[in-house]
């Protein structure tokens, strides 16, 4: 998953809801890692707007991961 906005992240996580919890958790963990790497890249480039976008996306993904963990 390569989300460039909070809306896109929310849409993607909704599209995963039909998948098993195991697959959803795997997808979410990979997406979080990828977004964290993007965030570090943007921090090094001094692109604050992109850093803030990444923080928002990470928050959305982690919230969804917590929801799944609570359902199990």
C-alpha positions, -999 to +999 in steps of 0.1 A: +000+000+000+013+034-010-010+060+006-004+096-001-034+109+019-054+101+049-085+095+027-066+070+006-054+052+037-089+049+050-102+037+017-075+010+015-081-002+050-118-005+043-110-025+012-091-050+033-120-056+057-131-086+037-098-103+043-089-125+073-076-107+104-042-123+098-039-109+063-052-075+074-027-073+102+001-083+079-009-056+053-013-030+080+022-037+095+038-035+061+020-003+053+031+012+086+067+003+080+066+017+045+050+049+057+075+053+085+103+050+059+086+076+038+084+098+068+121+095+075+129+104+039+107+135+040+122+145+074+157+143+058+145+164+028+129+190+051+094+185+037+073+191+067+039+189+050+047+154+038+060+144+073+027+155+088+008+135+062+028+104+070+021+109+107-017+111+100-015+080+078+005+060+104-021+070+131-050+057+109-032+024+102-022+019+138-058+026+150-071+000+125-045-025+137-056-019+173-093-024+164-085-058+148-064-069+178-093-060+201-118-080+180-097-112+183 
